[in-house]
């Protein structure tokens, strides 16, 4: 099942042009664009880590697997059913906000009018669990040129089997301009992984022996959450 929401004031006609924030193209068109390649790299890595499982574990995420997309990647932690904070953030997210983003709520990058839509997407990512992709347009003001973006959220489980982390990717097309840049959600695509709506009951299992010692240190473009 897929949930597709569009902003009533923004057209989705691919014939109107390309590259500007006023042109919000269909999903397949955006994924063909070079600026969206990090999204594909992060999702391909996440799919490979899934294997035959519904959701991959956070402990198995290795930054070397997405080294060409690290500046756009992040790890978010669920802090309430509809809210998440950034535990790790690539340099592109820091550039957008003009500051270190570690510990910041993900909603800080979204304009207030769109935060309810973000909360709805986060609730489904963690509860269904589901994959979510959001189309974004930044506020345009003095020193802040047109800027469109895409935000990808992919669920992860912790050592106890709870879906309370997300591997994310945040890409934009255009000059960042004066930070901070905050975005309006103009479209959301949410796909439950198992085809159902209810979250499976997690099985609480003890963490694997030596799990914490086997984690790989993060590269310099991502801040450690330890």
C-alpha positions in Angstrom: 0.0 0.0 0.0 1.4 3.4 -0.9 0.4 6.8 0.5 0.9 9.6 -2.0 0.1 13.2 -0.9 0.6 16.2 -3.1 0.6 19.8 -2.3 -2.5 21.5 -3.8 -0.6 24.5 -5.0 2.4 22.7 -6.7 2.1 21.1 -10.1 3.8 17.8 -10.9 4.1 18.2 -14.6 7.5 17.1 -15.8 7.1 19.1 -19.0 7.4 22.4 -17.1 11.2 22.3 -16.9 13.9 21.0 -14.6 16.2 22.0 -11.8 14.1 24.7 -10.1 12.2 24.4 -6.9 9.0 25.2 -8.7 9.2 22.0 -10.7 8.4 19.0 -8.5 8.8 16.1 -10.8 7.4 12.6 -10.5 9.5 10.1 -8.4 11.1 8.3 -11.4 12.1 11.6 -13.0 13.8 12.8 -9.8 15.7 9.5 -9.4 17.2 9.9 -12.8 18.7 13.2 -11.8 22.3 13.1 -10.7 21.6 15.0 -7.5 19.4 12.1 -6.4 22.1 9.4 -6.7 22.9 9.4 -3.0 19.3 8.4 -2.3 19.7 5.4 -4.6 23.1 4.4 -3.1 21.7 4.6 0.5 18.6 2.6 -0.4 20.6 0.0 -2.3 22.9 -0.5 0.7 19.9 -0.8 3.1 18.3 -3.3 0.8 21.5 -5.4 0.7 21.7 -5.3 4.5 18.1 -6.5 4.8 18.8 -9.7 3.0 15.7 -11.9 3.7 14.8 -9.8 6.8 12.1 -7.2 7.0 14.3 -4.6 8.6 18.1 -4.6 9.0 19.7 -4.0 12.5 21.3 -0.6 13.3 24.4 -2.5 14.6 25.2 -3.8 11.1 25.3 -0.5 9.4 28.8 0.2 8.1 29.5 3.7 6.8 32.0 2.3 4.3 29.0 0.8 2.4 27.7 4.3 1.6 31.0 6.2 1.5 30.0 8.1 -1.6 26.8 9.3 0.0 28.0 9.8 3.6 27.7 13.6 3.5 24.0 13.3 2.8 23.3 10.4 5.2 22.1 10.4 8.8 20.8 8.1 11.6 17.6 9.2 13.4 16.4 7.8 16.7 12.7 7.6 17.6 12.0 9.6 20.8 8.2 9.5 20.6 5.7 7.7 18.3 5.8 10.6 15.8 9.1 12.3 16.6 12.8 11.5 15.9 16.1 13.2 16.6 19.3 13.1 14.7 22.0 10.9 16.3 24.4 11.2 13.4 24.4 13.7 10.5 26.5 14.2 7.4 28.1 17.5 6.5 25.4 18.4 4.0 22.8 18.5 6.8 25.1 20.7 8.8 25.5 23.0 5.8 21.7 23.3 5.4 21.2 24.2 9.1 24.4 26.2 9.5 25.3 24.2 12.6 26.0 20.8 14.1 22.8 18.7 13.7 23.6 15.9 16.2 20.9 15.8 18.8 18.6 18.1 16.8 15.0 17.0 16.1 14.5 16.1 12.5 11.5 18.4 12.5 13.9 21.4 12.9 14.6 21.1 9.2 10.9 21.3 8.3 8.7 24.4 8.3 6.0 24.4 11.0 3.2 24.0 8.5 4.6 20.7 7.3 5.7 19.2 10.6 2.4 17.3 11.0 3.1 15.6 7.7 6.6 14.7 8.8 5.2 13.3 12.1 2.7 11.1 10.1 5.5 9.7 7.9 7.7 9.0 10.9 4.9 7.2 12.7 4.5 4.9 9.8 8.2 4.3 9.3 8.6 3.1 12.9 5.2 1.4 13.4 4.4 -0.4 10.1 7.5 -0.4 9.5 7.6 1.5 6.3 9.9 3.2 3.8 9.2 6.9 3.4 10.3 9.4 0.8 9.4 13.1 1.0 9.6 15.8 -1.7 10.6 19.2 -0.4 10.9 22.8 -1.3 12.8 25.3 0.8 11.6 28.7 2.0 12.7 31.4 -0.5 13.9 34.6 1.1 16.7 37.2 0.9 19.9 35.2 0.5 18.0 32.0 0.3 17.5 31.0 -3.4 15.2 28.3 -4.8 16.1 24.9 -3.4 14.3 21.6 -3.7 15.2 18.4 -2.0 14.3 14.8 -1.1 14.3 13.1 2.2 14.5 9.3 2.5 13.7 7.4 5.7 14.5 3.7 6.0 13.7 1.8 9.3 16.3 0.0 11.4 16.0 -2.2 14.5 18.0 -2.0 17.7 19.7 -4.9 19.5 16.3 -5.9 21.1 14.4 -6.1 17.8 12.6 -2.8 18.2 12.1 -0.6 15.2 13.3 2.7 16.7 16.1 3.9 14.3 16.0 5.1 10.8 18.8 5.3 8.1 18.1 8.5 6.2 19.4 10.5 3.2 18.7 14.2 2.6 19.7 15.6 -0.8 19.1 19.0 -2.4 19.4 20.6 -5.8 20.7 24.1 -6.0 22.9 26.5 -4.0 22.3 26.3 -0.2 22.5 30.1 0.3 22.1 31.5 3.8 21.6 29.0 6.5 19.4 27.7 8.1 17.3 26.3 5.3 13.9 24.8 6.3 11.7 22.9 3.9 8.0 22.4 3.1 6.8 18.9 2.4 5.0 19.0 -1.0 4.7 15.2 -1.5 5.1 12.1 0.6 5.4 8.5 -0.6 5.1 5.9 2.2 5.3 2.1 1.6 4.9 -0.4 4.4 7.6 -3.1 4.0 5.4 -6.1 4.6 2.4 -4.9 2.7 0.5 -4.6 6.0 -0.4 -1.7 8.2 0.2 -2.9 11.7 3.7 -3.2 13.2 4.8 -6.7 14.0 5.3 -7.5 17.7 9.1 -7.2 18.2 10.8 -10.2 19.8 13.1 -9.0 22.6 16.4 -10.8 22.3 19.6 -10.2 24.1 22.3 -8.3 22.1 24.9 -10.4 20.5 28.1 -11.0 22.4 30.7 -8.4 21.6 28.2 -6.5 19.4 29.4 -3.0 20.5 33.1 -3.9 20.1 32.5 -5.0 16.5 31.0 -1.7 15.3 33.1 0.2 12.8 34.1 3.8 13.7 32.3 6.5 11.7 34.1 8.5 9.0 34.9 12.1 9.6 31.9 13.5 7.7 29.5 11.9 10.2 29.5 12.6 13.9 29.7 9.6 16.3 26.7 8.9 18.6 28.8 7.2 21.2 
